[in-house]
Amino acid sequence: MSEREEHTHWQAERRASVTSATGNLALVETRWTGERPDLDAAQRAASPTETVTPIQRTNIETGEAEHGLRVWDADAPAIRAFDRIDTYEYDPAWVLEGHFTPVSGERRVSFEHIRDNGGTRDLVVPGDIRLEHDGREYDLAAFDDGGTLLLVFGDETTTARCRRHPTASPCLSEQARRTSSSATASTSTRPDAAHPHPGALMRRTRILGALGAVATLALVAGCASGTPDDASSEDASIFIGSLYEPTNLSNTQGGGQGVTEALTGNVYEGLYRLTDDGEVEPLLAEDAQVSDDGLTYTITLRDDVTFHSGDPLTSADVKSSIEAVTAEDSVSARKSSFATIADITTPDDTTVVFTLSQRSISFLYNLSYVWIVNDEAGDITSTEDGTGPYTLDEWKKGSTLTLERWDDYWGEPAKNGEVVYTYFTDATAENNALLTGEIDVITSVQSPDSLSQFDSDEYVVSEGTSTTKELLAFNDRTAPFDDALVRKAIYSAIDTKKLLESIWGDYGTLIGSMVPPTDPWYEDLTSVNPYDVELSKDLLAQAGYADGFTFTLDTPSYDPHPAVAEFLQSQLAEVGITVEINTISADEWYTKVFKEQDFEATLQEHVNDRDVVWYGNPDFYWGYDDADVQKWVADAEQATTTDEQTALLKQVNEKIAEDAASVWLYLYPQIVVASSDLSGYPVNGLNSQFFAYDIVKS
């Protein structure tokens, strides 16, 4: 086979490795079961387009074999969204001559991908490949992957960018192609070692000649695209790693946490903004006047704001945006917060008058959650028309969401050219992407074990303030969870301290209710439902379940929920309760649990501050129904002072803890890890919003 034919063959193989029924983009789940799984049962439970395969690794700490399975979906969203891999025809001019020089066997390089296959995080670097291109010398650290010299580099499948480190090889473009006159070269992709995101594809160069042999290597220095070294930081592309891809682009139609993270403050703005420090400040509102009885709010709008479509902002847009939140088909979590609105009038284009049926001390705060959308926008589940500093460029479902700086923004322009939210289905893949330069920042690290990888001057680890709670939420409408004794029994059967340490190590905080320490009505209620196995058994006996019972736990498939579910399964077994784990996607959770309320118990992270008030809404998905709590929540909202509001919500807090309305397992830590050449990013992650407009890449 000629070099040109080999190149063409390699291109076809590479595409197949990405898009085949068991290729990179088809991988939807990796599940470690410990014991050898029942593959036949797993395949029967899979959909017609899914294939289940076994995996095995050696536990790094114990040396014991661990088993698991992988689920591949030939109709995965990532495959459906896949367009192409840009390639170039073979050109002999690309071939450059380089020299391989062996080095000490003590030199190693971190490579997290192989941990999934039971390897350590380090690979031996047997030598360097040195070559010259356009008068510039390059040293490529080639490490040993089971007898193969392996180079990892960026191209269009790794977001066409990389970060150069002084001791690392440059990233190579899709044009890179190698051949050899005195050594034989072969290439292949490694779907088994790549994470399910369409990055991390690797090329391998097998050197069959003796060490020190002259090999030829094709190289185009730098990346095929991305930000060049001499580009202004004002035009830089910022690559943000996240586990929370939106389910759609609307925050009133179940877009989820990811839509808040990507679009709030970036694409859409409100009359008011909740800053990263938790302060409420005017944004599209220029002024607000409140009547003496607290029932009328007259808000004056800025007169210099336009939507991305070019339409000017008017009071009609504000009215329609509020009505979208309160509409019958809205699933906005803030819908009930605006039940006090009796009327909205628009005397002129810049004035909105809200008339309330009763006082609402949180009214301006609640307005900070409402996106102001052009009233002519129509369906915004896949498009947008906001007023923010970015426009939506492209959403590749299952992969990336790209925002482009809007040059006609009414305020201070974004300090970067574009923002690319890159989505992952597991935390290890996300960490690897930061290590390899595929992304610049991780909005919220999901495993403290990974932090040691970033202990160098190349990264900055920041711990901010969190409002995200991990909940074991019951369907309080249905037996046995309609009995507070059962809920309290489950609470006392769970060692939340051990759980927190197992998931987060020294990070995170234990909480005894829905209220985080940053809320004004916080109290430490961790002693209300103590970990006590004997107490748990006694409570179960009082409730008539001395022999335990079985329930299904609907568990989101993304980290850390699967690990939390397995921990709960083990703990509750000690008191005779059998937990059947049902792993579901984020989309399924929204439909099955939140919308249809068809569940017994579930795990979910709740990200908002001041959200204890949802226990005053019996129609919320968990169905907690207590008349006192409902009255206290209503009275707190009508309070005339913050002290009165605080006192009432402390009563709510204490009552839901006493009833174990849910199990509040822990408060997430808020850990942001970024490349050291990045600045201006938020660290507190309040309500999962991630303002990108101040991020600068040096």
N, C-alpha and C positions, 0 to 999 in steps of 0.2 A: 504494500500500500504506500503510495507516495505521500509526502508531507501534506500536500494540498487535500488529498483524499482523507488522510487521517484527521485533518482539521474539520472537514465537513462532517465526518462520522462523529467526531467528538461533539460538535454542535447539536446534532440530532440526539445523541445520548444524553446530553445535558438537559435539553428540553424535556425529554422523557422522564428524567430523574426528578424534575420539578412537578410535572403535571400528570404523571401516571397515577393509577388507582392506589398505589402505595408509594407515591413520591412525596417530596417535601411538603407541598401544599395540601396534600390529602390528610396529613397527620392531624387529627383533632383531639386525641387524648393519649397520654402516657400514664398508666396506672400501675404503681408498684404494690403488689398484693402480699409480698413476703413468701407465702407458700405458693406452690405451682398452681396457677389458676385453671379453672375448668374452661378451656377454650371453646369447646362445643357449645356449652351453655351461653358463653359470652357471644358467640357468633349467632346463635338463635335469637338472642335478645337484640342484636344489632339490626339496623335498617337494611333494606335490600342493596343499598349502594355502599355499605360499610364492610370492611374486611378487618378481622381481628388476627393479630399475630403475636407470638410469645416473645418475651425479652428476658434476659438474665444478666445479672451483674454480681460482682463480689463486693460485699460491704467493706468500705475502706477501713472502718474501725475494727470490725470483728473478724473479717476474712471469710465470713459465711456467705453462701450463695443466696441471692435474693431473686425472686421471680416476679414477673408482671406481664402486662400485655399492652399492646398498642392498638388503637382503633384508627383506621384509615377510611376516609369517606371520599369516594370518587366524585361525589357531587358537593364537596366542601365549598363554603363561600369563597375561600381564597382561590380555589381553582376557577370558579365561575367568574371571579373578578380579574383573573390573570389575563394579561394582554399579550406580552411578548418579552423575550430577552433580546435586546439589541445586540447584534453581532457584526463583525466585519469579515469580509472575504480575506482569505489568506494572502499575505504579502511577505516574500522572503526578506524584504528590507527590514522587517521587524526583528530579525534574528541578530542578537548581539552575543559576543563571546565573553564568557566569564570564567573565573578561576575559583575552585572549591578549596578552601583551606581548613584543615581539621583544627579543632580547639579542644581544651581540656574537657574531660567528661563530667566535670563538676558544674558546668554551665547549664542552666535549665531555663525554661520559659513556661509561664502559666498558661494553661489551656483548659478552661472550665468545661468545654463540651464533653470531654471524655469522662468526666465524673459520672455522667448518666450511664456509662457502660462499666462502671466499677473501677476506673482508673484513678490515679491521684491527679492533683491539679497541675502537676509539673511534667514536662517532657524534656528529655535530654536534647541539647543543641550540639550536634556532633561537629558542626563547622559553619563557616560563612561562605557565601557566594559573593564575590566582588566583581563588579563590572563598571564600565564607564559609558555614559551616554551624554552627548552634547557637552563634553568637557566637564561633566560632573560625575564624581564617583559615588557608587551606591554599594552598601554592605547589606546583604539580605541574610537574616538569621534563619537558617533552614533547620528545623528540628525533626527528630526521629520519631516517626509514627509507625512502629512495627517494621522497621527496615526500609521505610520509605521516607525520603526527604520531603517534608511538607511545608509549603508556603501558604499563608492565608492572606488574601488581599481583597480589595473592594472592587466592585464593578456595578452594573446596573441592578443586579439582584441583591446587593447589599447597600441600596439606596445611593449608589454612585458617589460615594464620598469616603474619606478616611481621615484620620488624624496622624500626622507623622510624629514619631518620637525619635529622639536622638539615637537611640540604640536599636531601633526597629527598622524593618525593611519598609520601603515605600509601598503604597498600594498600587496594584497593577490594573490597567484597564482591560476591557473586553478584547482589546487589540492584542494583549499579551499572548504570545504563542511560543512554545519552545521546541527545539529539535536539537540534535547533537551529531557531531561527526565522530567523536571518539567515545561517546557514551550513548546508551539507549535511553530515550525518554518515553514515558507513557503517562496518560492523564486519565483521570476519572473523577466524577463527583462522588460524594459520600452521603447519601441520604440517611444512612443509619447513624451518622455522627452529627448530623445537622439538627438544629432545633426546628420546630414546625413553622416558624416564621420564614418568609422567602429570602432571608439573609443567610449568612453563614454557610454558603456553598463553598466548597474547598476544591482546589486543584492540587494534584500530587505529581511530583516529578521524580521518577524512579531512576536513580543513578546506578547502573550496573557495572560501571568501570571501577577501577581502584580509586581510593581516596587521593585527591590531588589531581585527578584527571581533569583535562580541560573540557568543560561542557559549554554548550551554547544555550542562551536563554533569551527569549524575546521579552522586551520590556518597553513600555511607554511610561515614563516617570510620572508620578502623580496619579490622579484619577481621571476617568473619562469625563466626568462632569462634577458639579459641586462648586464650592467656593474656592477659587484659586488663592495662592498664598498672598498675593498682593491686592486682593479684593478689599474694598472698604468694609469695615465691620457693620456699617449701616445697611449693606446689602447682603449680609451673611444669612445663610440658611441655618435655622436652629432645629435640631432633631431631638424630639422629646419622646422618651419611652414611657409607655403606659400599658397597664393590664385591662384598662376600662374602655373598650371601644363602644361608642354609642350603638344602640339598637336602631335608632333613627335620629333625625336631627331636630326633633321638636321636644321642648321641655314640658309640653302639656299632653303629649301623646306617648309617654313612656320611653323617652330617649335614654333615660338612665343616668347613672353617675358620669359616664363618659361624655355625655353631651354638655353637662355643666362644666366639666374640666376643660374641654376644648373650646366651647363657644361663648360661655359667659364672660363678659368683659372684653373678649377678643373680637367676636363677630357681632354679638348682641350686647346692648347696654340697657340699663333701667333708668327710671327717674332718679333713683338713688343707687349708690354703690356700697357694698359691704367690703371694706378694705381688708387686706391680709392680717391686719391687727384687730379686726372685729369692730371697727368704727363705721357708722353709717354717715355717708357724706353725699351731698347733692351731685348729680351727674347731668342728666338731661333736664332736670328741674333746676330752674334758676332761683325760684323763691316759693315758699309755702306759707300760707296764712291759715291759722286754726281758730275757729270760733270759740267763744268763751265756754260754751257747753260741750265742746269737743266733738260735735256732730258734723261739722262742715270743714272740709279741707279744700282750700283754693290754691292750686298749683300753677305757677307760671313757667312755661317752657322756654328753653333757649331758642333764639330765633335764627341761629346760624347752622342748624343741623340738617343734613340730608341723608337719605338712605343710600345704600349701595346702588340701587337702581336709578338714583338721581332725583327721586321724589323728595320734596321737603318734609320734615317732621311737622306734624300738626296734632292738635288735640284729638282729632278723630282717630289717629293711630293709637294714641294712648288708651282711648275708650275701647277700641276693638281689641287691644292687647289684654286689657283687664278682663274683658268679656270672654276671651279665649280661655283664660284660666278658670273662670267660673262656669263655663259652658257645661251642659249636661254630659257631653262625651269627654270632657277633660279628665285626665287622671293625674293632674298636678297634685303633688303632696301639699301644696299651699292653697288648694281650692277652698277648704273650709275656713281659712284665715280671712277670706274676703266675704264671708256670709253676711257680714254686717253692712255691706254696701247696699243702700236702698235706691240710690240713683246716681248716675254720672251724666253731667251736662257739659257742653262745650260752647260757651258763650262766644268765643272767637278762636282763631287758629292756634293761639299760644296760651289759652287758659282752659284748665280742666277743673271742674268742681265736683268733689265727691261728697255726697250726703249719706251719712251713716245712720243706721237704725238705733245704734247704741255706741257708746264710747269704745274706742279701740286704741289702747295705749301703744300697741305695736304696729300701728298702721304704716308709718313711714318705713319702719324696719321691714315689714312684709313687702312693701313696694320694691325693695332692693332685689327681690327674687323674680320680679316680673320683667321679662324681656319686652322691649318695645319693638314691635314688628310692624312693617308697612301694612296698612289695612288692605292693600291691593296685592299682597304677596301670595295669597292662596295657600295651597298645601306646602308646608315647610318641613315635611319629614325627610326630604332628600335635597332640598334647595334652601336658600336663605335670602333675606333682605333685611339686614340690620343696619345699625349706625356705627358699629365699632371700627377700630383701626385696621381690621383685616377683613378681607372677603374670602369666601370659600372658593378655593381653586379646584380641588378634586378630592373625592372620597373614594378610595379603592377599598371596598368592604373586605374585611379580613386582613387588611394590610396597613394602609396609611390614610390619614386625613390631612390635607395640605391647605394651609391658610396663607394668602398672599397679602402683603402690605397694601393698604388702600391709600393712594396718594391724595385723595380728596377728603380725607378724614377731617372733621371739624376741629378736633383738638390737637394735642401734640402727637406727631406721627410716631409709629412704631420704630424702635431703634434697630430693627433687623428687617431683612427683605422678605423672608418667608419663614413659616413655622410648619414643621412636618411632625404630626403626632404619629408615632410608629407603634403598632399594637402587637402585643404578645399574649400568648395563652398560658405561659408559665413564667415564674420569676427568674428561673435559672437562665432561660433564653434571653430575657431582658437584661440581666446582669452581663451576660456574655457580649451582648450588643454594645454595651458601654465600654467594656474592656477592649473590644476590637475596633472601636471608633465608629460604629454604625449609628450610634446616637450620642447626644451630648449630655443628656440629663435624664434621670429617672425621677418621676414626680413623687413616688412613694415606694420606698424599698419594702419588700414583703418578707424578707428573711434576714435576720441579723447575722446568720452564718456567712452571708456573702460579703459582709462589710470588710473583712480582712483583706479581700482582694483589692480593695480601693485604698489601702494604707500606703499611699505614696504621694509625692508632690504633684502627681498628674491628676489627682482627684480631690474634691472637697466634699466632706460628709457633714451635713447640717441636720440638726434635730430641732424641729419646730414644735408648735403647739397643735394638738390634735383635737378634733371633735368627733372622730369616727369611732363608733361603738360596734363591737362584735356581739350580735344577739343570737341566742337560741329563742326564737319566737314561736309561741304556741298558737294554734287556732283555738282561742278561748271560748268559741261558740260550741265546740263539740267535745263530747266525752272522750277521754277522761280529763281533758285539759280545761273543762269548764269548772273544775273543782280546784280551789286554791290549795288545798292540802296536797294534791298530786303535783301541782307546779312547784310548791315549796319543797316537796320530797325530792324532786329532780334537782332543784337548785342545790340542796344540801348534799346530794350524791356526787357533785362535781367539785373537784379540787381546782378551782379557778387559778390559784397561784401556780400550781404545777403546770396547768395548761398554758398560762402566759409565758412561763419560763421555757416550756418546750417549743413554743412557736417563736417567741421574741427574745429569749435569753434575758439580758438585763434591761431590755427596753419595754416600754408600755406601762400601763397603770391599771390597777384593779379598781373597779367601780361597783357600787351596789345598787345602781339605778340607771335611768336613762340620762341623767344629768352629768355632763363633764365638768371638771373644776373651773372651766372658763365661763360657765353660765352663772349669773348672779345668784341663783337659788340653789347652788350646789351644797350638798351635805355629804359627809362620808357615811354611807349606809352599808358598808361591806360586812358589818357584823349582823345585819338583820337576817340573812339567810346563810349561816356559817356552813363550812364544809364539815359534815358529821354524818358518817355512814349509818350509824345506829339511829340517829334522829331521822334520817331519811327513811329507813325501814319502818320506824314507828309511825311516821306520817302516812306512809303507804298503807299500813295496816288500818289506821284510823279511817282512811278513805275507802277501804274495802278491797285493796289490791295487795294483800300480804304476799301473794305469790307472784306479784309483778304483772306485767302486761307487755304487749308488743306494739310499737308504732313505727311509722315511716318518717324518716327525716329527709326532706327535699333539700339537697345540698348543691349550691352553685359549683360549677366545675373548676373555677379558677381559684388560685391560692388566696388565702390560706384555708379556705373552707373545707376541702377534702381532708386535710390533716386534722382540723378541729373535729370534724364528724367522726373520724376514727377514734380520736381520744374520748369523745363523749360515749361512743359505742362501748368502749372498754370500761369506762367508769360506771355507766349505768347498769352494765351486766352484773356488777358487784351487788346491786340491790334487787336483782331479778328482773330488770327491765331489758327487753330485747329491742335494739335499734336496727331497723332495716334502712340502709343508706340508699337513697335514690338520687344519683348524680344527674343534674340537669344544667342546661346552658342558661346564660343570662336571659336570653329571649324566652325560654320556657318558664323561667322563674317569674318573669313579669306577667306572662299570660296565666299560668297555672296558679301561682301563689297570690300575687298582688291584685290581679284583675278579677280572676274567677274565684279566688279564695278557696281553692280546692286543694287543701293540704291538712295534715295533722300537726306537723312542726317543721320548721325550716331554719336555716342559718342565713344571716344577711348582715352586711355592714351598713349601719345608718350613719350618714356623714354630716348631717346638719347640726348646728348649734340650736339651742332653745326648742328642740323638737319633742320635749316631754309632753307638750300640749296635745300631741296626737293620741295620747291615752284618754283624752276627753272626747274622742270621736269614735263612737261604737261601730261606725261603718268602715273604719280603717281595717287593713287586711287582717290584723291579728284579732280583731273583734272583742277587745276588752271593753266591758260594759259595767260601769259603776256610776251611780247617780251622783254621789258626793264628788267624785273626781270631775265629772262633767260640769257640775255647778262651780267648783273651785276654779276650773280652767276658764269658764265664762266670766266669773267675777273678776278673775285676775286681769282679763283682757279689758274689762270696764273700769279698772282701778284708775284713780286720779293721780296716784304717786307711784314711783318705782318701789318704794318700801312696801306699800300695800300689795303690789303685784308680786313682789318677792316672797312675802309671807304666805300668800295663797298658793304659790307654785311649790313652795317647800312642803306644804300639806299634801299636794298632789304627789310629789316625789316620795314622801314617806308612805303614802297609802299604796302606791303601785309596788313599792318594795315589799311592804307587808303582805300584799297579795301575790307576790312573785308573778306579776302580770306577764313578764318575760324573764329570761335569765340573761343578765347583762354580764357577759363573760369577761370582757376586758375592754379598755380603751386603747386603740391602736397607738403606737408611736408614729410620729410624722417625721420620717427620715428621707431627706432628699440627697441624692448623690449626683455630682456633676463634674464634668471636666474642669480642670483648674483654669482653663482659658475662657470660662463662662462666668458672667456676673449678671446681677439684676433680676434673678429669678425668685419667685416667692418660696418661702420655706414652711409656712404654717399650714397651707393647704386647707384653709377654712372652707367648709362645705364643699370640698373637692374642686373648687375653682382654682385655675392655674393661669394667672395673668402672664401673658408672654411678651407683651409689648415693650417692657423695659429690659429684656434680656439682650446682653451684648456679648459678642464673641471677639476676643482679642486676637 
